[in-house]
Amino acid sequence: MKKPKEKFKKDRALRFYNEVLGLDRLHYGLWIDSDERNINGLIQAQKRYEDLLVEEIDNLSDQDSGFSVLDVGCGTGATSETLYGKNYQVEGLSPDLYQKELFEKRVPVPFHLARYQNFDSEKAYDLILMSESAQYIPLNRLFEKTNHLLKPKGHLIVCDYFVLDDATGKMAKSGHKLSKFLNNAKNHNYEVLKEVDLTEQVLPTLDTAKAFVERYIIPSLDIAREKIQERRPWLYKTLKWVFRKKISKVHEDMILIDSSEFKKNKKYMLFVFRKNEDL
């Protein structure tokens, strides 16, 4: 029986971040005290985050130009471009059509339009990089698939947020549980070589996002709402009723960019794993 053909879409949020806000990277940033809490500060913090990942890869590879890297959830291709510039044999992977567009314009290396858990390759990689992409991969498939794609003694770098065991509310619904993630890694013979808690350094990303939404997005929506209400009251009432659930959800989802709630319910971690056949 044939497998159903996978359907892929363009991420409109990614397009907004990239084309409207001018962000070249899509992940959290690593902040220092001197960073301005605005878009410019975020750009610097995101570059610092990328530099950390590249430094970890350099340490594992001894900057060997034959070292192969699969960049899972490769975003705009910024990190892959940096790795390509250092002569790594890098390839990108994402199920997003907009990421495919950006990546192929930016980096002259293979791009795989696929979901990680469904991706098959004839080659094995020295290192697999998951920068805020592990959360989207079913946990029961993540290490199983990685086993097939990594070389013996190969490395997996995961930089992402994880849910704490006692997490509650909306914050508990996105991301893998940290304890389950680590147990799964151990059960698949992955040794933790490095573990760094980056939570405090990434929190200003949320504070900056919240300030931006409260200063620009919400007032803009209010102005548009008032204009429609004034000029087309019947249309306003209709739209308000039709979109009442979505409007309510927008307000409820503000908690997702609340740094204090994040800190209570999640940890943002960097893990460097080694695939060990003999553990």
KEMAR-81988 format. One record per residue (C-alpha): residue number from 1; y, z, x. Coordinates in steps of 0.25 Angstrom, whole numbers, always signed. Each point is the difference from the previous one (the first is absolute). Example, Ala and Ser with C-alpha at 12.3 -4.5 7.8 and 13.67 -1.06 7.14 Angstrom:
<nodes>
NODE    n      y      z      x
NODE    1    -18    +31    +49
NODE    2    +14     -2     +6
</nodes>
This chain:
<nodes>
NODE    n      y      z      x
NODE    1     +0     +0     +0
NODE    2    +14     -4     +6
NODE    3    +10    +11     +2
NODE    4    +12     -2     -8
NODE    5    +12     -6     +8
NODE    6    +10    +10     +5
NODE    7    +14     -1     -6
NODE    8    +12     +3     +9
NODE    9    +14     +2     -4
NODE   10    +14     +1     +7
NODE   11     +6    +14     +1
NODE   12    +14     +0     -6
NODE   13     +3    +14     +6
NODE   14     -3     -5    +14
NODE   15     +9    -12     -3
NODE   16    +12    +10     -5
NODE   17     -2     +8    +13
NODE   18     +0    -12     +9
NODE   19    +10     -9     -7
NODE   20    +10     +9     -7
NODE   21     -1    +13     +9
NODE   22     -2     -8    +13
NODE   23    -12     +9     +4
NODE   24     -9     -7    +10
NODE   25    -10    +11     -1
NODE   26     -7     +6    -12
NODE   27     -5    +13     +4
NODE   28     +6    +14     +2
NODE   29     +9     +3    +12
NODE   30     -1    +11    +11
NODE   31    +14     +6     +0
NODE   32     +7     +8    +10
NODE   33    +12     +9     -3
NODE   34    +11    -10     +5
NODE   35     -5    -11    -10
NODE   36    +10     -3    -11
NODE   37     -7     +3    -14
NODE   38     +3    -15     -5
NODE   39     -6    -14     +1
NODE   40     +4     -1    +15
NODE   41     -7    +13     +3
NODE   42    -12     -4     -7
NODE   43     -1    -13     +8
NODE   44     +1     +8    +13
NODE   45    -11    +10     -5
NODE   46     -9    -11     -4
NODE   47     +1     -6    +13
NODE   48     -3    +13     +7
NODE   49    -13     +1     -9
NODE   50     -4    -14     +5
NODE   51     +2     +4    +14
NODE   52     -9    +12     -2
NODE   53    -11     -9     -5
NODE   54     +2    -10    +11
NODE   55     +0    +11    +11
NODE   56    -14     +5     -6
NODE   57     -6    -14     +1
NODE   58     +6     -2    +14
NODE   59     -7    +14     +4
NODE   60    -13     -5     -5
NODE   61     +0    -14     +5
NODE   62     +6     +2    +14
NODE   63     +8    -12     -5
NODE   64    -11     -9     +2
NODE   65     +4    -14     -5
NODE   66    -14     -3     -6
NODE   67     +1    +13     -9
NODE   68     -2     -4    -14
NODE   69     +7     +7    -12
NODE   70     -1     -2    -15
NODE   71    +13     +4     -6
NODE   72     -5     +5    -14
NODE   73    +11     -1    -11
NODE   74     +9     -7    +10
NODE   75    +13     +0     -8
NODE   76    +11    -10     +5
NODE   77     -8     -2    +13
NODE   78    +10     +9     +8
NODE   79    -11     +8     +7
NODE   80     -9    -12     +2
NODE   81    +12     -8     +7
NODE   82     +2    +12    +10
NODE   83    -15     +0     +3
NODE   84     +0    -15     +1
NODE   85    +12     +1    +10
NODE   86     -8     +9     +9
NODE   87    -12    -10     +0
NODE   88     -9     +7     -9
NODE   89    -10     -8     -8
NODE   90     +6     +4    -14
NODE   91     -4     -4    -14
NODE   92     +6     +4    -13
NODE   93     -6     +3    -13
NODE   94     +5     +3    -14
NODE   95     -3     -4    -15
NODE   96    +15     -3     -2
NODE   97     +6    -14     -1
NODE   98    +14     +4     +4
NODE   99     -5     +7    +12
NODE  100     -8    -13     +4
NODE  101    +13     -8     -1
NODE  102     +8     +9     +9
NODE  103    -12     +2    +10
NODE  104     -3    -14     +2
NODE  105    +15     -4     +2
NODE  106     +1    +11    +10
NODE  107    -13     +1     +9
NODE  108     -8    -12     +4
NODE  109    -14     +8     -1
NODE  110    -10     +0    -11
NODE  111     +3     +6    -13
NODE  112    -11     +4    -10
NODE  113     +3     +1    -15
NODE  114    -10    +10     -4
NODE  115     -2    +14     -5
NODE  116     -5     +8    +12
NODE  117    -13     +5     -7
NODE  118     -4    -15     -4
NODE  119     +4     -6    +14
NODE  120    -11     -6     +9
NODE  121     +2     -4    +14
NODE  122     -9     -7    +10
NODE  123     +7     +8    +11
NODE  124     +1    +14     +3
NODE  125    +13     +7     +4
NODE  126     +4    +10    +11
NODE  127     +9     +7     -9
NODE  128     +4     +0    -15
NODE  129    +14     +5     -4
NODE  130     +2     +6    -14
NODE  131    +15     +3     -1
NODE  132     +2     +5    -14
NODE  133    -12     -9     -5
NODE  134    -11    +10     +0
NODE  135     +4     +6    -13
NODE  136     -2    -13     -7
NODE  137    -15     -1     +5
NODE  138    -11     +7     -8
NODE  139     -4    +11     +8
NODE  140    -15     -3     -2
NODE  141     +2    -14     +6
NODE  142    +11     +3    +11
NODE  143     -9     +5    +11
NODE  144    -12     -8     -4
NODE  145     +8    -13     +1
NODE  146     +6     +5    +13
NODE  147    -14     +2     +6
NODE  148     -2    -15     -2
NODE  149    +13     -5     +6
NODE  150     +1     +9    +12
NODE  151     -6     -2    +14
NODE  152     -9    +12     +5
NODE  153     +9    +11     +5
NODE  154    +12     -7     -7
NODE  155    +12     +7     -6
NODE  156     +6     +2    -13
NODE  157    +15     +5     -1
NODE  158     +4     +5    -14
NODE  159    +14     +4     -3
NODE  160     +2     +4    -14
NODE  161     +2    +11    -10
NODE  162    -11     +9     -6
NODE  163     -2     +9    -11
NODE  164     -2    +15     +2
NODE  165    -12     +7     -8
NODE  166     +9     +8     -8
NODE  167    +10    -11     -4
NODE  168     +4     -1    -14
NODE  169     +8    -10     -9
NODE  170     +4    -14     +3
NODE  171     +0     +2    +15
NODE  172    -15     +3     -1
NODE  173     -3    -14     -5
NODE  174     +4     -9    +12
NODE  175     -7     +0    +13
NODE  176    -14     +5     +4
NODE  177     -3    +15     +1
NODE  178     +1     +4    +14
NODE  179    -12     +9     +0
NODE  180     -9    -11     -6
NODE  181     +6    -11    +10
NODE  182     -4     +8    +12
NODE  183    -14     +4     -6
NODE  184     -2    -15     -2
NODE  185     +4     -4    +14
NODE  186     -9    +11     +6
NODE  187    -12     -5     -9
NODE  188     +2    -14     +5
NODE  189     +0     +5    +15
NODE  190    +15     -1     +3
NODE  191     +5     +9    +10
NODE  192    +15     +5     -1
NODE  193     +7     -2    +13
NODE  194    +14     +3     -4
NODE  195     +6     +7    -13
NODE  196    +15     +1     -1
NODE  197     +7     +6    -13
NODE  198    +12     -9     -2
NODE  199     +4     +6    -13
NODE  200    +13     +7     +4
NODE  201     +5    -13     +8
NODE  202     -2     -9    -12
NODE  203     +6     +9    -11
NODE  204    +14     -6     +2
NODE  205     -6    -13     -5
NODE  206     -1     +6    -14
NODE  207    +13     +7     +0
NODE  208     +7    -13     +4
NODE  209     -7     -8    -11
NODE  210     +3    +10    -10
NODE  211    +15     +0     +4
NODE  212     +0    -15     -1
NODE  213     -6     +0    -14
NODE  214     +9    +11     -5
NODE  215    +13     -7     +6
NODE  216     -3    -15     -3
NODE  217    -12     -3     -9
NODE  218     +2    +10    -11
NODE  219    +15     -2     -1
NODE  220     -3    -15     +0
NODE  221    -10     +1    -11
NODE  222    +10     +9     -8
NODE  223    +11    -10     +1
NODE  224     -9    -11     -5
NODE  225     -5     +8    -11
NODE  226    +14     +4     -5
NODE  227     +4    -15     +1
NODE  228    -11     -4     -9
NODE  229     +2    +12     -9
NODE  230    +14     -4     -2
NODE  231     -1    -15     -2
NODE  232    -14     -1     -6
NODE  233     -3    +13     -7
NODE  234    -12     -6     -8
NODE  235     -6     -5    +13
NODE  236     +2    +13     +7
NODE  237     -7     +8    -11
NODE  238    -12    -11     +1
NODE  239     -1     +1    +15
NODE  240     +1    +15     +0
NODE  241    -12     +1    -10
NODE  242     -8    -11     +7
NODE  243     +1     +6    +14
NODE  244     +1    +14     -4
NODE  245    -13     +4     +8
NODE  246     +4     -8    +12
NODE  247    +14     +7     +0
NODE  248     -7    +14     -1
NODE  249    -10     -4    +11
NODE  250    +12     -3     +9
NODE  251     +6    +14     -2
NODE  252    -14     +6     +2
NODE  253     -2     -8    +13
NODE  254    +12     +6     +7
NODE  255     -9    +11     +4
NODE  256     -7     -9     +9
NODE  257    +12     -1     +9
NODE  258     +3    +15     +0
NODE  259     -3     +5    +14
NODE  260     -2    +14     -4
NODE  261    -11     -4     -9
NODE  262     -6     -9    +10
NODE  263     -1    +11    +10
NODE  264     -7     +9    -10
NODE  265    -10    -10     -3
NODE  266     -2     -9    +11
NODE  267     -1     -2    +15
NODE  268     +4    -12     +8
NODE  269    -10     -2    +12
NODE  270     -3     -9    +12
NODE  271    -15     -1     +3
NODE  272     -6     -7    +12
NODE  273    -15     -1     -2
NODE  274    -11     -6     +9
NODE  275    -12     -6     -6
NODE  276    -12     +8     +6
NODE  277    -14     -6     -2
NODE  278     -7    +13     +6
NODE  279     +7    +11     -7
</nodes>
